[in-house]
Amino acid sequence: MRVVAFGTYDATAHPRVQVLIDGLRERGIEVRELAEPLGLDTARRVEILRKPWLLPVLVARLGRRWLTLTGRARRLGREERPTHVLVGYLGHFDVLLARVLFRSATIVLDHLIFAAGTARDRGVSGGLRTRLLSGLDRLAIAAADVVVTDTAEHAAQVPARRQADAVVVPVGATRAWFDAGDRAAGSRPDGAALTVVFFGLFTPLQGATVIAEALRLLARRDVRVRATLAGSGQDAAAVRATLAGIDPDGTVEVTWRDWVDAADLPGLVAAHDVCLGIFGTTSKALAVVPNKVYQGAAAGCAVVTSDTAPQRRAFAGGATFVPPGDPEALAAAIESLAGPVELAQARAAGRETAQRFTAREVVAPLVGALGAAPATAAR
């Protein structure tokens, strides 16, 4: 079996594809990468959806990357031609090119997000744009032989006639997160404030406004917390407005970092006691287990996240769950971890659960699917 990881994905910005590549390699499968990162993050792509006049930016950049990818694919020797092609995250367009370039290979699409659902979650109104994005989802799935999703809820969104070709592979965490947890292993000094970290895009799915309100409540209760918020996004202004109401001389200290380099992020998270997951109430928020839950647990943090079906299935016994959209419950959960015994138990439980989501472990269903799925023409 020879696998080519293909497309305009950026493994540093979206580590999911790196987990898949690492896991396949750890299981002895040859993986070559043909990647030309597009250079547009998810937020920028959603902005383009909101402002159609920016679409030429996407088309021009995609066209240049495809020309390079096409040249690299055609230079592959006979012994280098893949039996399977793994199209990385955000590969809705790339899978179409892969189908053309690798006609005899099994095309595997990592369909981690549905374009229409993500656009709705980011506030793009319905109508023509969402109908077009739904069509793009269907077209991308039709071009693939195997459709990889991250949860059963997302797999259920694959068209009924393609359900047999869908495989659920949890997001997992790269080795860097486990290594960071190993380096940071240790207990909090007596009397020190509880340290809490949240990182990611400030979108409705994340529920960052819920986190801000919970921190405000903790400040009112005089709970000692040092919180780091890393990232930006559409809800960032609302978060800052809420945090502005916290007394700077009080018990809650908030540090905001707009950007953290991907290579530095595992170490930053591992230096904290608690990693916060997501707390949104959108339909997408109820269907995912986010990167940060796997990564925070791997880094040795106690994890607090929303009580949704996919997250409870994955992390039952390894995380503290609160109702989505409930800042009171989130504040209480954070406060419950302030005790050294409670914190140590939660950290150990998260770390143990994370062992089920190493790269090698999560790709097991994908390895089985690759062995069972013959290459076919586009459907």
N, C-alpha and C positions, 0 to 999 in steps of 0.2 A: 504494500500500500504506500503510495506516494501522495502526499497532501501538499497543495499550494494554498497558503493563506493569501487572499487576493482582495484588492480594492483600495479605496481612498480612506481607509480607517486610520486612526491615530491611536496607537496602543498606550501612549503616555497620557492622553486626555481621557480615553475610554478603555480602562484596563481589562474589560471583559474579554476582548479578543486575545489578549496576552494570556489570560487564564486558560483559554481553550488551546492555544498553541503550546504552552508549557505542559499542560496535562497530556496532550497527545504525544509530545516528545518524551515525557517521563514514562509513558507506556510503550516506548520503543518504536513509535511511528515517525517516519521521516517527514519533516515539515519544512518547506521552503517558503519564504515570504516574498511576495510581489506586492508591495504597498507603496502608494504615493499619497501621503496625507493631503486631504483637501484644504486644510487650514481654516475651516469654518466650524466653530463649535455649535452645539445644539441651539444655544440661545440665538446665535446669528442666523441659523437656518430658519428658526421660528420667526425672527424679524423679517426675513425675506418673504415668508408666507403672509405676514401682515401687510407688507409693502410690496405688492407684485412688481412694481417698477424696478425693484432691485434684482429681479430674477435673472437678468443678463449677467450679473456678477457670478451667480451660481453656475450658469450655463458655460460661461467662458472658462472659469476655473476648472470645472469638471471636464470640459473638452481637452484642456491641456494635460490634465492628469491621465485621461484615457489614452491620449496619444502615446504618452510615455509607457503606460501599462501595456498597451498593445505591442509596442516595440519590444519590451522586455519579454512578453509572453512568446512572441514569434522567434526570439533568439534561444529559447529553450531547446536543448538537444533531444533526440528521440528518447534517451534514457532518463531525461529530466521531466518529460511530460507527465503531468499528474494523473493519478487515477481518481482523485477526489479534489475538489476545489472548495475551500472554506471562505465564503464571502463575509467579511467582518462587519461589525456593528455599524449601523446607519448605511447599509449597503443596498438600499431600495433600488438605486440606479445601477450600482456596480454589478448586481446579479444579472442584469440584462447583458452587459458586456461579457461577463464570464460565460454565459450560455453561448454566445457567439464564438468566443475564442477557444473554448475547451468543450467541443461538441461531444467528445467520447467520454468525458469525465462525469462523475456524479457531482452535481452542484449542491452544496450545503449552504443555506442562508441562515446566518445568525440573526433572526428576526426578533431582536430584543425589544424593540418598540414598534407599535403600529403608528404610522405617520398621522392618521386622522385622529386617533385618540390622544396622541401627544400634543397635537395642535389645539384640540379642545381644552386639554389640561392647562395649556399656556395662555388661554384666553382668546384664541382665534375663533371668531364667530362661525356659525354654521353656514349653510348655503353652498355655493359653487365650489369654494375652496376645499371644504371638508369632503364634498363628493369627489372631487378630483384626487384628494389624498387617499380616500378609501379605494379609488380605482388603482392608485399607485401601489397600495398594499396588496391588492389582489393580483396585479401584474407581477410584482416581485415574487410573491408566493408561487405563482404559476410557472415562473422561470426556474424554480428550484426543484430538486429531487427530494431533498430532506430539509425540513423547516425546523430550526431550533428556536425554542422559546425558553424563558427562565422560570415560569410558574405554570401550574395547571390552568389558572385563570386566563393567562395569555394564550395557552395552547387551545383553549376552548373558543378563542376568537378566530382561529384558522378555519377557513371554509370547510363545511362538513365533508365534501368530497376529497379533501386533502388531510383529514384527521389522521389517517393511517400513516402519513408521511411526517407527522409532527413528533418531536422528541423534546422532553423537558430536561434542561441542563441548568442547574442553579448557577448563579453568577459567580460565587466563590471569591477567593482572594489570592493574589500572587504571593510568592515566597517572601517578597520584601516585607509584607505586613507581619508575617509570622516571625521573621528575623528581627524586626523592630520590637515586637513584643518580648522576644527573648532578651534583647539588650536592655530593655527598660524594666524588666521584672524586679519587683520590690514593693515595699509597703509605704504608705504615706506617712510622713513624720507626724508624731503626736501633736495635735493642736493645729495642724495646717488646714487651710481651707480646702474643701472638696473642689477638684478641678474637673471641668466639664468642657467638652468640645463638640461643635457642630461644624460640618464642612459640606459644601455642595452649592447647587444653584438655589437661589431664593425664589422658588416657584410655588404655586398652590399645592402641588404634590408634596413638597417638602414640609409644608406647614411651619415655615420659619416664624410667622407672626405668632403662632401658638407658643413657640419657644421663647420669644421675646416677652410675651405676657407672663409665662411661667417664671422667668427670671425676675420680672417686676414683683410678682407675688412672693418669691423667695426673699427679695429685699425687704418687703413689708414685714416678713416674719423674722427678720434678722438672722437668716441662715447664711453661714459663711460659704460663699461660692466664688471661685474664679473661673469665668467662662471665656472661652475663645470661640469666636464665630469667624469662619473662613469661607469667603466666597462672595458672590454678588448675584443680582437677578432682579426680576420685576417686583418682588416684594421687599427689596432691601430698604427702600425709603420708609415704608411702614414699620419695619423692624427698628430702624434707627429712631423713628419718632417715639416708639414705645420705650426704647432703652433710654431715651433722653430724660424720661421721668424718674430714673433711678438716681438716688443720691450718690454722687461720686465719692463721698466720704462714708458711705454705708458698708454693709457686709457683703454686697455683691459687686464684684469687679468684672467688667466686661472689656475684653480686648478684641478689636475687629481687624481682620486681615483680609483685604480684598483679593489677594492672590497668594497661593502657595505653590511652588514648583512641585510637580508630581513626584520627583525623586525625594523631596523633603517631607512630603505629606505623611508617610508611615511613621517617621520619627516624631513628628509633631503630635500626631494622634496618640501614639504610645506613651507620650509624656503626661497624658491626662488620666484621671481615674475613670471617668464616665464618657462614653461616646453616645451621642443622641442620633436616633434614626430619623424616621419621617413621621409626620403627625397630621398630614392633610386629609381631607374628607372627599376628594374627587374620586371618580370611578377608577381612574388610573392608580391613585394612591392606595386603593383597596385591593389592587391586583398584583402588586410588586413586592419583592424583597430587595431593598436598595443595596447598592455597593457598600455603603457606609456601615451597614449592619454586619455584613461578613467581615469587612476590613477592620472595624472597631473591635470585634471579638477576637480576630486573629492577632491584633496588636495588644491584646491583654486587657482591654478596657471592660468595665461593666457596661452593658448595652441597655438603653431604654428606648423603646420604639412603640409604635401604635399597635393595638391589638386587632390585627386583621387575620383572615384565614391563612394566607400564604406565609406571613411572618410567624404565626404561631406554629404552623406545621414545621417550618424550618428550625425555629429556635425555641420551641417549648422546653422549659427548664434551663435555658441558656441566656435568657433576656428578661427584663422587666417590661411588662406590657401595660399600656394605658389606652383608654378610648381615644380614637382619632378626634382631633379638634378640641381637646379638653385641657386647657392650661392648668386648671386646678389639679387635675389628676397627675399631670406631668410634674408640677411643682412638688406634689406630695411624694411622687416616686423618686425624684432627685433627692429630696430631704431624707427619705428612708435609707439612702445609701451613704449618708454622712458618717454613720458609725463604722469604725474600723472592721469589726467582725462582718457586718452586713456587706460592706464593700468588698472585702476579701473573698467572701463566698460568691458574690455576683461576678467578680472578675474571673475566678476559677471556673465557674460554670460556663461563662461565655467562651473562655479559651478552650475548654474541653469540647464544647459544641462545635467550635470553629474547625476542629480537626476533621470533621465530616465534609468540609468544604474547601479542602486543598485542591489545587489544580488537578492533581492525579485522581482524586476521588470524584470530583464533579463530572469529569468527562466520561465516566464509565458508560452512561446511557448513549453518549454520542459514538463511542467506539463500537458499541453493539449495533447502532444504526448504520454506521459506515460499512460494516461487514455484511449487513443484510440488504442494503439498498442498491439496486443496479442503476447504472446511468440510463436515463431516458431522454427522449426529446422534450422540449418545452411543452408544458401542458396548458 
